[in-house]
Amino acid sequence: MTPAGGTVHAASLPLPEFERLDATALADELRRGRITALEALEAAIARVEARSALNALAARHFDTARETAKQLSALGRAERQRRASAAPLLGVPFALKDLGVSLNGTVTTNGCGFFRDAVADHDSTLVQRHRAAGLNLFAKTTTPEFGQTATTESRLFGPTRNPWNVEHSAGGSSGGAAAVVAAGVIPVAHATDGGGSIRIPASACGLFGLKTSRGRVPAGPVMIEASLGLSVHHVLSRSVRDSALLLELTQGPEPGSRIGAPVGPVLADLTRPPGPLRIALLEDNLFGVPVHPDCLDAVRRAARLCESLGHHVQPAPRPLLRAEVVGPMYAGMGVATATGMLLAVSAREKVLGRSARADEFEPINWRALQLARGYSAEQALAARAAFDQAGRAFDLFFAEHDILLSPTMAAPPPRLGALSLDQPYDDYVKAAVTASAFTSMFNISGHPAMSVPLHWNAAGLPIGVQFGAAFGAEARLLALAAQLERAAPWHDRRPAP
């Protein structure tokens, strides 16, 4: 860490020392003038290049980020601190996911060849809030095509590799974001979650990942609720406080939003123990997918840790959801994701004045697009009705319990290729269900959930543990995460460069 009163130049700071700084600490160094915004940016770019084998970036916006960093670096101390008081992360390098957000004048490919030159003509509401927070947007991270699988592999960009073992997946669909954060390139990165796409890569890469309540973080202005509300935005981070800070800086309704979670401060609660909490332990899943012993070991260790902290842990009631709710809600998920993809493709077809071709898509997504063209309005409305019924069921559950504890994934991070969108459909479905067996129910219900890095298996791969809570109860989740972070810190568990 920086000696008191000392001056640090990021380019000469040893990487292990620089990489211990989370975004909150890095912003403090920048505010105090111990490093400049340009030095922080160049150090991040240097680490990108040093770890290029991870293949985690879809776009490099280095030149525009350098101009921003130069302007910030030229500010006098008083002006820098004045701006930092309104923009707490002033000058911190940050990456957007290459899916679901628009950065004016740049391409968002959605991991798809059909969108390889789709230039945005506006900033998303969330991007506006990232800028207002002071973040310096220097890159976009990789994603599978339309985020439709729990790995980050695409025809367009190839495979993104897990920093803990490059033969394994970094998770998906926010695998590029997870890889750059886990590898120490940047301390926090934007991510989205439509079926587990924040929590799965957090689990796979040993990070903290919070999926927010439906509507708490803006997704517009084009699509206020993506995929009928399944998909939400937030970040992947190494520290709990970074996730809490980014939530405070980006949460709240945007023009056009009508449904959303309660918003409020969350940082202040991180230092206070949240308990005792009523925690329900779920070891099986709604799909009936077998759970790997490593994942069971992780969740049972987490349960014992929670008990040692004074929380009350008991088995979750059975059935968690009635069978007549489970079937329609998962069928509705397929309808919602496919029609959401079709809507984006149809809009792009109008811009280009031609139809999309099969060779511009992954085979499994092309299949989903053809199915989507045949879905009826009745099926779409039935999907949303099923989501609402699942939300109601979980509301009733959380009236009796504070937390639902489960594995994040049903198996450790798979090897690359196992979850590819370019394989036989039946093989893909089996692997995809194993990855998202525990995560997707919270996308359907709209409730918040987080993956916490509390365990590593004998092979050295991270195994995350999931905690879910009542709608709008992010403060409770974050307070619990901070307590776990203090009791079983994970900051020094880092992959080898």
VENTA-V599798 format. One record per residue. N is the residue number from 1. SS is DSSP state (@ for helix, = for strand, . for the rest). Layout:
N/SS
N/SS
This chain:
1/.
2/.
3/.
4/.
5/.
6/.
7/.
8/.
9/.
10/.
11/.
12/.
13/.
14/.
15/@
16/@
17/@
18/@
19/.
20/.
21/.
22/.
23/@
24/@
25/@
26/@
27/@
28/@
29/@
30/@
31/@
32/@
33/.
34/.
35/.
36/.
37/@
38/@
39/@
40/@
41/@
42/@
43/@
44/@
45/@
46/@
47/@
48/@
49/@
50/@
51/.
52/@
53/@
54/@
55/.
56/.
57/=
58/=
59/=
60/=
61/.
62/@
63/@
64/@
65/@
66/@
67/@
68/@
69/@
70/@
71/@
72/@
73/@
74/.
75/.
76/.
77/@
78/@
79/@
80/@
81/@
82/@
83/@
84/@
85/@
86/@
87/.
88/.
89/.
90/.
91/.
92/.
93/=
94/=
95/=
96/=
97/=
98/.
99/.
100/.
101/.
102/.
103/.
104/.
105/.
106/.
107/=
108/.
109/.
110/.
111/.
112/.
113/@
114/@
115/@
116/.
117/.
118/.
119/=
120/.
121/.
122/.
123/.
124/.
125/@
126/@
127/@
128/@
129/@
130/@
131/@
132/@
133/.
134/.
135/.
136/=
137/=
138/=
139/=
140/=
141/=
142/.
143/.
144/.
145/@
146/@
147/@
148/.
149/.
150/.
151/.
152/.
153/=
154/=
155/.
156/.
157/.
158/=
159/=
160/.
161/=
162/=
163/.
164/.
165/=
166/=
167/=
168/=
169/=
170/.
171/.
172/.
173/.
174/.
175/@
176/@
177/@
178/@
179/@
180/@
181/@
182/@
183/.
184/.
185/.
186/.
187/.
188/=
189/=
190/=
191/=
192/=
193/=
194/.
195/.
196/.
197/.
198/.
199/@
200/@
201/@
202/@
203/@
204/@
205/@
206/.
207/.
208/=
209/=
210/=
211/=
212/.
213/.
214/.
215/.
216/.
217/=
218/.
219/.
220/.
221/.
222/.
223/.
224/.
225/.
226/@
227/@
228/@
229/@
230/.
231/.
232/=
233/=
234/=
235/=
236/=
237/=
238/.
239/.
240/@
241/@
242/@
243/@
244/@
245/@
246/@
247/@
248/@
249/@
250/@
251/=
252/.
253/.
254/.
255/.
256/.
257/.
258/.
259/.
260/.
261/.
262/.
263/.
264/.
265/.
266/.
267/@
268/@
269/@
270/@
271/@
272/.
273/.
274/.
275/.
276/.
277/.
278/=
279/=
280/=
281/=
282/=
283/.
284/.
285/.
286/.
287/.
288/.
289/.
290/.
291/.
292/.
293/@
294/@
295/@
296/@
297/@
298/@
299/@
300/@
301/@
302/@
303/@
304/@
305/@
306/@
307/@
308/@
309/.
310/.
311/.
312/=
313/=
314/=
315/=
316/.
317/.
318/.
319/.
320/.
321/.
322/.
323/@
324/@
325/@
326/@
327/@
328/@
329/@
330/@
331/@
332/@
333/@
334/@
335/@
336/@
337/@
338/@
339/@
340/@
341/@
342/@
343/@
344/@
345/@
346/@
347/@
348/@
349/@
350/@
351/@
352/@
353/.
354/.
355/.
356/.
357/.
358/@
359/@
360/@
361/.
362/.
363/@
364/@
365/@
366/@
367/@
368/@
369/@
370/@
371/@
372/@
373/.
374/.
375/.
376/.
377/@
378/@
379/@
380/@
381/@
382/@
383/@
384/@
385/@
386/@
387/@
388/@
389/@
390/@
391/@
392/@
393/@
394/@
395/@
396/@
397/@
398/@
399/@
400/@
401/.
402/.
403/=
404/=
405/=
406/=
407/=
408/.
409/.
410/.
411/.
412/.
413/.
414/.
415/=
416/.
417/.
418/.
419/.
420/.
421/.
422/.
423/.
424/.
425/@
426/@
427/@
428/@
429/@
430/@
431/@
432/@
433/@
434/@
435/@
436/@
437/.
438/.
439/.
440/@
441/@
442/@
443/@
444/@
445/@
446/.
447/.
448/.
449/=
450/=
451/=
452/=
453/=
454/=
455/=
456/=
457/.
458/.
459/.
460/.
461/.
462/=
463/=
464/=
465/=
466/=
467/=
468/=
469/.
470/.
471/.
472/.
473/.
474/@
475/@
476/@
477/@
478/@
479/@
480/@
481/@
482/@
483/@
484/@
485/@
486/@
487/@
488/.
489/.
490/.
491/.
492/.
493/.
494/.
495/.
496/.
497/.
